[in-house]
Amino acid sequence: MAGGPRRPAFYLSVLITGFLLGGFLAVLLRQVLPDSPAKAFFTSAARSDWGPVTINLLVVHFTLGPMGIDITLLSVLGVAIAYFVAKSLF
């Protein structure tokens, strides 16, 4: 049986940490690397946008958005690194 926590909060924290780490790496490489195919490959993103989303609960009414998410190769790499580090710690 595999050890380690199997709670949703653990996986959510690994995902958030990984995406933040990968996003930081993508921004850093966009500023540091010269224009080249490697820069285009590692920093290209699949972007998804939503919104605005209006929520009306009769007593409270609010609007969220527009919201978006950018997923790069480095963000996926960041999630993998965060998972392996968390797995080795717990």
N, CA, C and O atoms as a CHARMM CRD file, in Angstrom:
* protein
*
  360
    1    1 MET  N      0.83500  -1.17700   0.00000 PROA 1      0.00000
    2    1 MET  CA     0.00000   0.00000   0.00000 PROA 1      0.00000
    3    1 MET  C      0.87400   1.23100   0.00000 PROA 1      0.00000
    4    1 MET  O      1.84100   1.30700   0.75800 PROA 1      0.00000
    5    2 ALA  N      0.54600   2.20100  -0.84200 PROA 2      0.00000
    6    2 ALA  CA     1.34100   3.42200  -0.95100 PROA 2      0.00000
    7    2 ALA  C      1.11300   4.30900   0.26600 PROA 2      0.00000
    8    2 ALA  O     -0.01000   4.45600   0.74900 PROA 2      0.00000
    9    3 GLY  N      2.18600   4.88500   0.74100 PROA 3      0.00000
   10    3 GLY  CA     2.08400   5.76900   1.89000 PROA 3      0.00000
   11    3 GLY  C      1.79500   7.19500   1.46500 PROA 3      0.00000
   12    3 GLY  O      1.82600   7.52000   0.27700 PROA 3      0.00000
   13    4 GLY  N      1.51900   8.03400   2.42900 PROA 4      0.00000
   14    4 GLY  CA     1.30600   9.44300   2.15000 PROA 4      0.00000
   15    4 GLY  C     -0.15300   9.82800   2.24300 PROA 4      0.00000
   16    4 GLY  O     -1.04000   8.97500   2.20600 PROA 4      0.00000
   17    5 PRO  N     -0.39200  11.11600   2.36300 PROA 5      0.00000
   18    5 PRO  CA    -1.76900  11.59300   2.49300 PROA 5      0.00000
   19    5 PRO  C     -2.53100  11.45900   1.18200 PROA 5      0.00000
   20    5 PRO  O     -1.97200  11.66900   0.10600 PROA 5      0.00000
   21    6 ARG  N     -3.76400  11.12200   1.27400 PROA 6      0.00000
   22    6 ARG  CA    -4.62700  10.99200   0.10200 PROA 6      0.00000
   23    6 ARG  C     -5.83100  11.92700   0.24200 PROA 6      0.00000
   24    6 ARG  O     -6.93600  11.58800  -0.18100 PROA 6      0.00000
   25    7 ARG  N     -5.61600  13.07700   0.82300 PROA 7      0.00000
   26    7 ARG  CA    -6.69100  14.02700   1.03200 PROA 7      0.00000
   27    7 ARG  C     -6.77400  14.99000  -0.14600 PROA 7      0.00000
   28    7 ARG  O     -5.75100  15.31800  -0.74600 PROA 7      0.00000
   29    8 PRO  N     -7.97400  15.44400  -0.48300 PROA 8      0.00000
   30    8 PRO  CA    -8.11700  16.40300  -1.57900 PROA 8      0.00000
   31    8 PRO  C     -7.34700  17.70100  -1.33600 PROA 8      0.00000
   32    8 PRO  O     -6.83600  18.30300  -2.28000 PROA 8      0.00000
   33    9 ALA  N     -7.26100  18.13000  -0.09000 PROA 9      0.00000
   34    9 ALA  CA    -6.52600  19.36700   0.21000 PROA 9      0.00000
   35    9 ALA  C     -5.04900  19.22100  -0.12800 PROA 9      0.00000
   36    9 ALA  O     -4.42000  20.18300  -0.57000 PROA 9      0.00000
   37   10 PHE  N     -4.48900  18.03800   0.07100 PROA 10     0.00000
   38   10 PHE  CA    -3.08600  17.79100  -0.27100 PROA 10     0.00000
   39   10 PHE  C     -2.87300  17.94600  -1.76900 PROA 10     0.00000
   40   10 PHE  O     -1.94400  18.62900  -2.19900 PROA 10     0.00000
   41   11 TYR  N     -3.73300  17.31500  -2.56300 PROA 11     0.00000
   42   11 TYR  CA    -3.58900  17.39800  -4.01300 PROA 11     0.00000
   43   11 TYR  C     -3.84800  18.81200  -4.52400 PROA 11     0.00000
   44   11 TYR  O     -3.17800  19.26400  -5.45200 PROA 11     0.00000
   45   12 LEU  N     -4.80200  19.50600  -3.93600 PROA 12     0.00000
   46   12 LEU  CA    -5.07300  20.87800  -4.33200 PROA 12     0.00000
   47   12 LEU  C     -3.88800  21.78200  -4.02700 PROA 12     0.00000
   48   12 LEU  O     -3.53800  22.64300  -4.83400 PROA 12     0.00000
   49   13 SER  N     -3.27000  21.59100  -2.86800 PROA 13     0.00000
   50   13 SER  CA    -2.10200  22.40600  -2.52800 PROA 13     0.00000
   51   13 SER  C     -0.92200  22.09100  -3.44000 PROA 13     0.00000
   52   13 SER  O     -0.16000  22.99200  -3.79200 PROA 13     0.00000
   53   14 VAL  N     -0.75900  20.83300  -3.82700 PROA 14     0.00000
   54   14 VAL  CA     0.31200  20.46800  -4.77300 PROA 14     0.00000
   55   14 VAL  C      0.05500  21.11600  -6.12100 PROA 14     0.00000
   56   14 VAL  O      0.98600  21.63600  -6.73600 PROA 14     0.00000
   57   15 LEU  N     -1.18900  21.09800  -6.60000 PROA 15     0.00000
   58   15 LEU  CA    -1.51200  21.72600  -7.87600 PROA 15     0.00000
   59   15 LEU  C     -1.26800  23.22800  -7.84700 PROA 15     0.00000
   60   15 LEU  O     -0.66500  23.78000  -8.76800 PROA 15     0.00000
   61   16 ILE  N     -1.72900  23.88400  -6.80300 PROA 16     0.00000
   62   16 ILE  CA    -1.54600  25.33400  -6.69800 PROA 16     0.00000
   63   16 ILE  C     -0.07300  25.68400  -6.62700 PROA 16     0.00000
   64   16 ILE  O      0.38200  26.59700  -7.31600 PROA 16     0.00000
   65   17 THR  N      0.68200  24.96400  -5.79600 PROA 17     0.00000
   66   17 THR  CA     2.12000  25.21100  -5.69200 PROA 17     0.00000
   67   17 THR  C      2.81800  24.96800  -7.01300 PROA 17     0.00000
   68   17 THR  O      3.67200  25.75600  -7.41900 PROA 17     0.00000
   69   18 GLY  N      2.46700  23.89500  -7.68300 PROA 18     0.00000
   70   18 GLY  CA     3.08600  23.56600  -8.96600 PROA 18     0.00000
   71   18 GLY  C      2.78600  24.58600 -10.04200 PROA 18     0.00000
   72   18 GLY  O      3.68400  24.97900 -10.78600 PROA 18     0.00000
   73   19 PHE  N      1.53300  25.02500 -10.13900 PROA 19     0.00000
   74   19 PHE  CA     1.19400  26.02300 -11.14100 PROA 19     0.00000
   75   19 PHE  C      1.87100  27.36100 -10.84600 PROA 19     0.00000
   76   19 PHE  O      2.29600  28.05400 -11.77100 PROA 19     0.00000
   77   20 LEU  N      1.97500  27.72900  -9.56900 PROA 20     0.00000
   78   20 LEU  CA     2.68200  28.96000  -9.22500 PROA 20     0.00000
   79   20 LEU  C      4.16900  28.85800  -9.56100 PROA 20     0.00000
   80   20 LEU  O      4.75000  29.79300 -10.11100 PROA 20     0.00000
   81   21 LEU  N      4.77700  27.72700  -9.23300 PROA 21     0.00000
   82   21 LEU  CA     6.19100  27.51700  -9.55400 PROA 21     0.00000
   83   21 LEU  C      6.41300  27.53100 -11.06700 PROA 21     0.00000
   84   21 LEU  O      7.34900  28.17100 -11.54500 PROA 21     0.00000
   85   22 GLY  N      5.58300  26.84700 -11.81100 PROA 22     0.00000
   86   22 GLY  CA     5.70600  26.82400 -13.26400 PROA 22     0.00000
   87   22 GLY  C      5.43600  28.18200 -13.89200 PROA 22     0.00000
   88   22 GLY  O      6.11100  28.56300 -14.84800 PROA 22     0.00000
   89   23 GLY  N      4.46800  28.91200 -13.37600 PROA 23     0.00000
   90   23 GLY  CA     4.20200  30.26200 -13.87800 PROA 23     0.00000
   91   23 GLY  C      5.37100  31.19500 -13.63900 PROA 23     0.00000
   92   23 GLY  O      5.71900  32.00800 -14.49500 PROA 23     0.00000
   93   24 PHE  N      5.97700  31.07100 -12.45800 PROA 24     0.00000
   94   24 PHE  CA     7.15800  31.87000 -12.15300 PROA 24     0.00000
   95   24 PHE  C      8.29500  31.53400 -13.11800 PROA 24     0.00000
   96   24 PHE  O      8.96800  32.43600 -13.61600 PROA 24     0.00000
   97   25 LEU  N      8.51100  30.25200 -13.38400 PROA 25     0.00000
   98   25 LEU  CA     9.56000  29.84100 -14.31700 PROA 25     0.00000
   99   25 LEU  C      9.28200  30.35000 -15.73000 PROA 25     0.00000
  100   25 LEU  O     10.20800  30.76800 -16.42500 PROA 25     0.00000
  101   26 ALA  N      8.02400  30.32400 -16.16500 PROA 26     0.00000
  102   26 ALA  CA     7.68100  30.79500 -17.50600 PROA 26     0.00000
  103   26 ALA  C      7.93300  32.29400 -17.63700 PROA 26     0.00000
  104   26 ALA  O      8.47300  32.74100 -18.64800 PROA 26     0.00000
  105   27 VAL  N      7.55100  33.07100 -16.63100 PROA 27     0.00000
  106   27 VAL  CA     7.79100  34.51700 -16.67400 PROA 27     0.00000
  107   27 VAL  C      9.27900  34.81000 -16.65000 PROA 27     0.00000
  108   27 VAL  O      9.75200  35.69500 -17.36200 PROA 27     0.00000
  109   28 LEU  N     10.01300  34.07800 -15.84000 PROA 28     0.00000
  110   28 LEU  CA    11.45900  34.27000 -15.76300 PROA 28     0.00000
  111   28 LEU  C     12.12100  33.96000 -17.10600 PROA 28     0.00000
  112   28 LEU  O     12.97400  34.72000 -17.56400 PROA 28     0.00000
  113   29 LEU  N     11.73500  32.85400 -17.73600 PROA 29     0.00000
  114   29 LEU  CA    12.32600  32.50300 -19.02800 PROA 29     0.00000
  115   29 LEU  C     11.91600  33.46600 -20.13800 PROA 29     0.00000
  116   29 LEU  O     12.69800  33.70800 -21.05700 PROA 29     0.00000
  117   30 ARG  N     10.70000  34.02400 -20.07100 PROA 30     0.00000
  118   30 ARG  CA    10.28600  35.01600 -21.06800 PROA 30     0.00000
  119   30 ARG  C     11.17600  36.25000 -21.01800 PROA 30     0.00000
  120   30 ARG  O     11.43600  36.87200 -22.04800 PROA 30     0.00000
  121   31 GLN  N     11.64500  36.60900 -19.81800 PROA 31     0.00000
  122   31 GLN  CA    12.48100  37.79100 -19.66900 PROA 31     0.00000
  123   31 GLN  C     13.95200  37.50200 -19.92300 PROA 31     0.00000
  124   31 GLN  O     14.67600  38.38400 -20.38300 PROA 31     0.00000
  125   32 VAL  N     14.41000  36.29200 -19.63500 PROA 32     0.00000
  126   32 VAL  CA    15.83000  35.98300 -19.69400 PROA 32     0.00000
  127   32 VAL  C     16.26000  35.45500 -21.06200 PROA 32     0.00000
  128   32 VAL  O     17.29900  35.87000 -21.57700 PROA 32     0.00000
  129   33 LEU  N     15.49200  34.55900 -21.65300 PROA 33     0.00000
  130   33 LEU  CA    15.89800  33.93100 -22.90800 PROA 33     0.00000
  131   33 LEU  C     15.77000  34.89100 -24.08900 PROA 33     0.00000
  132   33 LEU  O     14.82800  35.68100 -24.15400 PROA 33     0.00000
  133   34 PRO  N     16.71300  34.82200 -25.01300 PROA 34     0.00000
  134   34 PRO  CA    16.55900  35.61300 -26.25000 PROA 34     0.00000
  135   34 PRO  C     15.49800  34.96600 -27.14100 PROA 34     0.00000
  136   34 PRO  O     15.12100  33.81300 -26.93300 PROA 34     0.00000
  137   35 ASP  N     15.02600  35.71100 -28.12600 PROA 35     0.00000
  138   35 ASP  CA    14.03000  35.16300 -29.04600 PROA 35     0.00000
  139   35 ASP  C     14.62100  33.97000 -29.78100 PROA 35     0.00000
  140   35 ASP  O     15.60700  34.09900 -30.50600 PROA 35     0.00000
  141   36 SER  N     14.01200  32.82000 -29.58700 PROA 36     0.00000
  142   36 SER  CA    14.49900  31.58500 -30.18900 PROA 36     0.00000
  143   36 SER  C     13.36900  30.56300 -30.18300 PROA 36     0.00000
  144   36 SER  O     12.34800  30.77100 -29.52700 PROA 36     0.00000
  145   37 PRO  N     13.54400  29.46900 -30.90400 PROA 37     0.00000
  146   37 PRO  CA    12.51900  28.41100 -30.86500 PROA 37     0.00000
  147   37 PRO  C     12.35600  27.80800 -29.46300 PROA 37     0.00000
  148   37 PRO  O     11.25500  27.40100 -29.09100 PROA 37     0.00000
  149   38 ALA  N     13.43700  27.74800 -28.69100 PROA 38     0.00000
  150   38 ALA  CA    13.33600  27.20600 -27.32500 PROA 38     0.00000
  151   38 ALA  C     12.45300  28.09800 -26.45800 PROA 38     0.00000
  152   38 ALA  O     11.64400  27.59500 -25.67800 PROA 38     0.00000
  153   39 LYS  N     12.59900  29.41200 -26.58400 PROA 39     0.00000
  154   39 LYS  CA    11.76200  30.33800 -25.81400 PROA 39     0.00000
  155   39 LYS  C     10.30200  30.19300 -26.21900 PROA 39     0.00000
  156   39 LYS  O      9.41700  30.17300 -25.36300 PROA 39     0.00000
  157   40 ALA  N     10.04900  30.09300 -27.51500 PROA 40     0.00000
  158   40 ALA  CA     8.67400  29.94400 -27.99700 PROA 40     0.00000
  159   40 ALA  C      8.07000  28.62000 -27.52100 PROA 40     0.00000
  160   40 ALA  O      6.88900  28.57600 -27.17900 PROA 40     0.00000
  161   41 PHE  N      8.85400  27.55100 -27.49400 PROA 41     0.00000
  162   41 PHE  CA     8.35500  26.24000 -27.08700 PROA 41     0.00000
  163   41 PHE  C      8.02000  26.20500 -25.60000 PROA 41     0.00000
  164   41 PHE  O      6.94300  25.74600 -25.21900 PROA 41     0.00000
  165   42 PHE  N      8.93000  26.68300 -24.76100 PROA 42     0.00000
  166   42 PHE  CA     8.73400  26.58000 -23.31900 PROA 42     0.00000
  167   42 PHE  C      7.74800  27.60200 -22.76600 PROA 42     0.00000
  168   42 PHE  O      7.14000  27.35800 -21.72400 PROA 42     0.00000
  169   43 THR  N      7.57600  28.73700 -23.43400 PROA 43     0.00000
  170   43 THR  CA     6.72700  29.77900 -22.87300 PROA 43     0.00000
  171   43 THR  C      5.40100  29.94300 -23.59900 PROA 43     0.00000
  172   43 THR  O      4.61300  30.81400 -23.23100 PROA 43     0.00000
  173   44 SER  N      5.12500  29.12700 -24.62700 PROA 44     0.00000
  174   44 SER  CA     3.82000  29.22000 -25.28100 PROA 44     0.00000
  175   44 SER  C      2.75900  28.64600 -24.34300 PROA 44     0.00000
  176   44 SER  O      3.00800  27.69900 -23.59800 PROA 44     0.00000
  177   45 ALA  N      1.57800  29.24400 -24.40200 PROA 45     0.00000
  178   45 ALA  CA     0.54200  28.88600 -23.43100 PROA 45     0.00000
  179   45 ALA  C     -0.76900  28.54600 -24.13100 PROA 45     0.00000
  180   45 ALA  O     -1.10000  29.09900 -25.18000 PROA 45     0.00000
  181   46 ALA  N     -1.49700  27.63200 -23.52700 PROA 46     0.00000
  182   46 ALA  CA    -2.88300  27.36600 -23.90400 PROA 46     0.00000
  183   46 ALA  C     -3.73700  28.19400 -22.95800 PROA 46     0.00000
  184   46 ALA  O     -3.70300  27.99000 -21.74500 PROA 46     0.00000
  185   47 ARG  N     -4.49300  29.11600 -23.50400 PROA 47     0.00000
  186   47 ARG  CA    -5.24400  30.05300 -22.67500 PROA 47     0.00000
  187   47 ARG  C     -6.73600  29.75700 -22.76800 PROA 47     0.00000
  188   47 ARG  O     -7.27500  29.48900 -23.84200 PROA 47     0.00000
  189   48 SER  N     -7.37300  29.81500 -21.62200 PROA 48     0.00000
  190   48 SER  CA    -8.81400  29.62400 -21.54600 PROA 48     0.00000
  191   48 SER  C     -9.39500  30.77600 -20.72800 PROA 48     0.00000
  192   48 SER  O     -8.88100  31.10100 -19.65800 PROA 48     0.00000
  193   49 ASP  N    -10.45200  31.38500 -21.22300 PROA 49     0.00000
  194   49 ASP  CA   -11.08500  32.52400 -20.53400 PROA 49     0.00000
  195   49 ASP  C    -12.54400  32.21000 -20.24100 PROA 49     0.00000
  196   49 ASP  O    -13.22600  31.56400 -21.03700 PROA 49     0.00000
  197   50 TRP  N    -13.00200  32.66500 -19.11400 PROA 50     0.00000
  198   50 TRP  CA   -14.40600  32.56100 -18.71500 PROA 50     0.00000
  199   50 TRP  C    -14.86200  33.91400 -18.22100 PROA 50     0.00000
  200   50 TRP  O    -14.07100  34.71400 -17.72200 PROA 50     0.00000
  201   51 GLY  N    -16.12300  34.15000 -18.36500 PROA 51     0.00000
  202   51 GLY  CA   -16.69200  35.27400 -17.65100 PROA 51     0.00000
  203   51 GLY  C    -17.27500  36.33300 -18.56500 PROA 51     0.00000
  204   51 GLY  O    -17.21600  36.23800 -19.79100 PROA 51     0.00000
  205   52 PRO  N    -17.81600  37.30100 -17.95300 PROA 52     0.00000
  206   52 PRO  CA   -18.09200  37.38600 -16.52600 PROA 52     0.00000
  207   52 PRO  C    -19.25300  36.47800 -16.11300 PROA 52     0.00000
  208   52 PRO  O    -20.18300  36.24500 -16.88500 PROA 52     0.00000
  209   53 VAL  N    -19.18000  35.98200 -14.90200 PROA 53     0.00000
  210   53 VAL  CA   -20.20200  35.09500 -14.35300 PROA 53     0.00000
  211   53 VAL  C    -20.97400  35.86800 -13.29300 PROA 53     0.00000
  212   53 VAL  O    -20.39300  36.34700 -12.31900 PROA 53     0.00000
  213   54 THR  N    -22.27100  35.98600 -13.48300 PROA 54     0.00000
  214   54 THR  CA   -23.11900  36.70100 -12.53300 PROA 54     0.00000
  215   54 THR  C    -23.82400  35.69300 -11.63300 PROA 54     0.00000
  216   54 THR  O    -24.41800  34.72500 -12.10800 PROA 54     0.00000
  217   55 ILE  N    -23.74900  35.93700 -10.32500 PROA 55     0.00000
  218   55 ILE  CA   -24.38700  35.06000  -9.34300 PROA 55     0.00000
  219   55 ILE  C    -25.40400  35.89600  -8.56800 PROA 55     0.00000
  220   55 ILE  O    -25.06700  36.91700  -7.97000 PROA 55     0.00000
  221   56 ASN  N    -26.64600  35.44000  -8.59400 PROA 56     0.00000
  222   56 ASN  CA   -27.73000  36.14400  -7.91800 PROA 56     0.00000
  223   56 ASN  C    -28.33300  35.20500  -6.88700 PROA 56     0.00000
  224   56 ASN  O    -28.98700  34.22500  -7.24500 PROA 56     0.00000
  225   57 LEU  N    -28.11700  35.49700  -5.60900 PROA 57     0.00000
  226   57 LEU  CA   -28.63500  34.66500  -4.52500 PROA 57     0.00000
  227   57 LEU  C    -29.79200  35.34900  -3.79300 PROA 57     0.00000
  228   57 LEU  O    -30.02200  35.08300  -2.61300 PROA 57     0.00000
  229   58 LEU  N    -30.50700  36.21000  -4.47500 PROA 58     0.00000
  230   58 LEU  CA   -31.64100  36.97200  -3.97100 PROA 58     0.00000
  231   58 LEU  C    -31.23400  38.02100  -2.94400 PROA 58     0.00000
  232   58 LEU  O    -31.66000  39.17100  -3.05100 PROA 58     0.00000
  233   59 VAL  N    -30.44900  37.67000  -1.98500 PROA 59     0.00000
  234   59 VAL  CA   -29.99700  38.62800  -0.97200 PROA 59     0.00000
  235   59 VAL  C    -28.67200  39.26400  -1.39700 PROA 59     0.00000
  236   59 VAL  O    -28.43400  40.44700  -1.15500 PROA 59     0.00000
  237   60 VAL  N    -27.84000  38.48400  -2.01600 PROA 60     0.00000
  238   60 VAL  CA   -26.52600  38.93600  -2.44600 PROA 60     0.00000
  239   60 VAL  C    -26.40100  38.71300  -3.95500 PROA 60     0.00000
  240   60 VAL  O    -26.75900  37.65600  -4.47400 PROA 60     0.00000
  241   61 HSD  N    -25.89100  39.71700  -4.63500 PROA 61     0.00000
  242   61 HSD  CA   -25.70200  39.62900  -6.07300 PROA 61     0.00000
  243   61 HSD  C    -24.27900  40.09200  -6.38700 PROA 61     0.00000
  244   61 HSD  O    -23.88300  41.19000  -5.99700 PROA 61     0.00000
  245   62 PHE  N    -23.51000  39.25700  -7.09000 PROA 62     0.00000
  246   62 PHE  CA   -22.15000  39.65800  -7.45200 PROA 62     0.00000
  247   62 PHE  C    -21.74700  39.04300  -8.77400 PROA 62     0.00000
  248   62 PHE  O    -22.35400  38.08500  -9.25300 PROA 62     0.00000
  249   63 THR  N    -20.70400  39.62100  -9.35200 PROA 63     0.00000
  250   63 THR  CA   -20.19900  39.18400 -10.64800 PROA 63     0.00000
  251   63 THR  C    -18.72600  38.85900 -10.52000 PROA 63     0.00000
  252   63 THR  O    -17.95100  39.64600  -9.97700 PROA 63     0.00000
  253   64 LEU  N    -18.34500  37.70600 -11.01800 PROA 64     0.00000
  254   64 LEU  CA   -16.94700  37.28300 -11.04900 PROA 64     0.00000
  255   64 LEU  C    -16.46000  37.32000 -12.48200 PROA 64     0.00000
  256   64 LEU  O    -17.16900  36.90400 -13.39800 PROA 64     0.00000
  257   65 GLY  N    -15.27200  37.80700 -12.67100 PROA 65     0.00000
  258   65 GLY  CA   -14.68800  37.67300 -13.98800 PROA 65     0.00000
  259   65 GLY  C    -14.34300  38.98800 -14.62900 PROA 65     0.00000
  260   65 GLY  O    -14.55000  40.04800 -14.03800 PROA 65     0.00000
  261   66 PRO  N    -13.83500  38.93200 -15.79300 PROA 66     0.00000
  262   66 PRO  CA   -13.48300  37.71600 -16.51000 PROA 66     0.00000
  263   66 PRO  C    -12.28000  37.01800 -15.87400 PROA 66     0.00000
  264   66 PRO  O    -11.38800  37.66800 -15.33000 PROA 66     0.00000
  265   67 MET  N    -12.27000  35.71000 -15.95000 PROA 67     0.00000
  266   67 MET  CA   -11.19900  34.90800 -15.38100 PROA 67     0.00000
  267   67 MET  C    -10.53200  34.12700 -16.50300 PROA 67     0.00000
  268   67 MET  O    -11.15200  33.84500 -17.52800 PROA 67     0.00000
  269   68 GLY  N     -9.28000  33.78400 -16.30500 PROA 68     0.00000
  270   68 GLY  CA    -8.56900  33.01900 -17.30900 PROA 68     0.00000
  271   68 GLY  C     -7.48700  32.17600 -16.68500 PROA 68     0.00000
  272   68 GLY  O     -7.08900  32.38900 -15.54000 PROA 68     0.00000
  273   69 ILE  N     -7.01400  31.21300 -17.45700 PROA 69     0.00000
  274   69 ILE  CA    -5.92200  30.36400 -16.99800 PROA 69     0.00000
  275   69 ILE  C     -4.98400  30.13500 -18.18300 PROA 69     0.00000
  276   69 ILE  O     -5.42500  29.86800 -19.30100 PROA 69     0.00000
  277   70 ASP  N     -3.69100  30.24500 -17.91500 PROA 70     0.00000
  278   70 ASP  CA    -2.65400  29.95500 -18.90400 PROA 70     0.00000
  279   70 ASP  C     -1.91800  28.70900 -18.44900 PROA 70     0.00000
  280   70 ASP  O     -1.38800  28.66500 -17.33800 PROA 70     0.00000
  281   71 ILE  N     -1.88600  27.70600 -19.29400 PROA 71     0.00000
  282   71 ILE  CA    -1.15400  26.48000 -18.97100 PROA 71     0.00000
  283   71 ILE  C     -0.00800  26.35600 -19.96300 PROA 71     0.00000
  284   71 ILE  O     -0.21900  26.26600 -21.17200 PROA 71     0.00000
  285   72 THR  N      1.21400  26.35400 -19.42600 PROA 72     0.00000
  286   72 THR  CA     2.40600  26.20100 -20.24100 PROA 72     0.00000
  287   72 THR  C      3.07400  24.87100 -19.92300 PROA 72     0.00000
  288   72 THR  O      2.71500  24.19300 -18.96000 PROA 72     0.00000
  289   73 LEU  N      4.02900  24.51900 -20.73000 PROA 73     0.00000
  290   73 LEU  CA     4.81000  23.31000 -20.46500 PROA 73     0.00000
  291   73 LEU  C      5.52200  23.43500 -19.12000 PROA 73     0.00000
  292   73 LEU  O      5.65500  22.45400 -18.38800 PROA 73     0.00000
  293   74 LEU  N      5.97400  24.63200 -18.80300 PROA 74     0.00000
  294   74 LEU  CA     6.66200  24.83100 -17.52500 PROA 74     0.00000
  295   74 LEU  C      5.71200  24.72800 -16.33100 PROA 74     0.00000
  296   74 LEU  O      6.13600  24.32200 -15.24900 PROA 74     0.00000
  297   75 SER  N      4.43500  25.08600 -16.50400 PROA 75     0.00000
  298   75 SER  CA     3.49300  24.92200 -15.39600 PROA 75     0.00000
  299   75 SER  C      3.21500  23.44500 -15.13200 PROA 75     0.00000
  300   75 SER  O      3.05400  23.03900 -13.98100 PROA 75     0.00000
  301   76 VAL  N      3.16000  22.64600 -16.18600 PROA 76     0.00000
  302   76 VAL  CA     2.99800  21.19600 -16.01200 PROA 76     0.00000
  303   76 VAL  C      4.24800  20.61200 -15.34600 PROA 76     0.00000
  304   76 VAL  O      4.15100  19.74700 -14.47600 PROA 76     0.00000
  305   77 LEU  N      5.41000  21.09100 -15.76400 PROA 77     0.00000
  306   77 LEU  CA     6.65900  20.66500 -15.13600 PROA 77     0.00000
  307   77 LEU  C      6.69700  21.08500 -13.66300 PROA 77     0.00000
  308   77 LEU  O      7.18500  20.33400 -12.81900 PROA 77     0.00000
  309   78 GLY  N      6.18900  22.26800 -13.35400 PROA 78     0.00000
  310   78 GLY  CA     6.12600  22.72800 -11.96400 PROA 78     0.00000
  311   78 GLY  C      5.22500  21.85300 -11.10900 PROA 78     0.00000
  312   78 GLY  O      5.54400  21.57900  -9.95200 PROA 78     0.00000
  313   79 VAL  N      4.09400  21.40900 -11.67100 PROA 79     0.00000
  314   79 VAL  CA     3.19500  20.50400 -10.93600 PROA 79     0.00000
  315   79 VAL  C      3.90200  19.18400 -10.66600 PROA 79     0.00000
  316   79 VAL  O      3.79200  18.64100  -9.56700 PROA 79     0.00000
  317   80 ALA  N      4.62500  18.66100 -11.64900 PROA 80     0.00000
  318   80 ALA  CA     5.34500  17.39800 -11.45000 PROA 80     0.00000
  319   80 ALA  C      6.41700  17.54300 -10.38200 PROA 80     0.00000
  320   80 ALA  O      6.56700  16.66000  -9.53700 PROA 80     0.00000
  321   81 ILE  N      7.16000  18.63200 -10.40500 PROA 81     0.00000
  322   81 ILE  CA     8.19000  18.86200  -9.38900 PROA 81     0.00000
  323   81 ILE  C      7.56700  18.99100  -8.00800 PROA 81     0.00000
  324   81 ILE  O      8.06300  18.40400  -7.04600 PROA 81     0.00000
  325   82 ALA  N      6.47400  19.75900  -7.89900 PROA 82     0.00000
  326   82 ALA  CA     5.80600  19.92000  -6.60500 PROA 82     0.00000
  327   82 ALA  C      5.27300  18.59100  -6.09000 PROA 82     0.00000
  328   82 ALA  O      5.33300  18.32600  -4.89000 PROA 82     0.00000
  329   83 TYR  N      4.74900  17.74900  -6.98600 PROA 83     0.00000
  330   83 TYR  CA     4.23700  16.44800  -6.56800 PROA 83     0.00000
  331   83 TYR  C      5.35200  15.57000  -6.03800 PROA 83     0.00000
  332   83 TYR  O      5.20000  14.95300  -4.98400 PROA 83     0.00000
  333   84 PHE  N      6.48100  15.49900  -6.75100 PROA 84     0.00000
  334   84 PHE  CA     7.57500  14.64000  -6.30600 PROA 84     0.00000
  335   84 PHE  C      8.20500  15.13100  -5.00700 PROA 84     0.00000
  336   84 PHE  O      8.61200  14.32700  -4.16900 PROA 84     0.00000
  337   85 VAL  N      8.28500  16.45600  -4.83800 PROA 85     0.00000
  338   85 VAL  CA     8.81600  16.99500  -3.57200 PROA 85     0.00000
  339   85 VAL  C      7.85300  16.69400  -2.43500 PROA 85     0.00000
  340   85 VAL  O      8.27900  16.26600  -1.36300 PROA 85     0.00000
  341   86 ALA  N      6.55600  16.91200  -2.65600 PROA 86     0.00000
  342   86 ALA  CA     5.56600  16.63400  -1.61000 PROA 86     0.00000
  343   86 ALA  C      5.51400  15.14400  -1.28200 PROA 86     0.00000
  344   86 ALA  O      5.35100  14.76400  -0.12200 PROA 86     0.00000
  345   87 LYS  N      5.65200  14.30900  -2.29900 PROA 87     0.00000
  346   87 LYS  CA     5.62400  12.86000  -2.07200 PROA 87     0.00000
  347   87 LYS  C      6.82400  12.42300  -1.24700 PROA 87     0.00000
  348   87 LYS  O      6.70300  11.54200  -0.39600 PROA 87     0.00000
  349   88 SER  N      7.98900  13.03300  -1.49200 PROA 88     0.00000
  350   88 SER  CA     9.17500  12.64900  -0.73400 PROA 88     0.00000
  351   88 SER  C      9.11100  13.18800   0.70400 PROA 88     0.00000
  352   88 SER  O      9.68300  12.58500   1.61200 PROA 88     0.00000
  353   89 LEU  N      8.42600  14.31000   0.91500 PROA 89     0.00000
  354   89 LEU  CA     8.32500  14.86900   2.27200 PROA 89     0.00000
  355   89 LEU  C      7.28300  14.16000   3.12700 PROA 89     0.00000
  356   89 LEU  O      7.45500  14.03000   4.33900 PROA 89     0.00000
  357   90 PHE  N      6.21200  13.70500   2.50600 PROA 90     0.00000
  358   90 PHE  CA     5.12300  13.08900   3.27000 PROA 90     0.00000
  359   90 PHE  C      5.08800  11.63500   2.97800 PROA 90     0.00000
  360   90 PHE  O      4.24500  10.91800   3.51600 PROA 90     0.00000
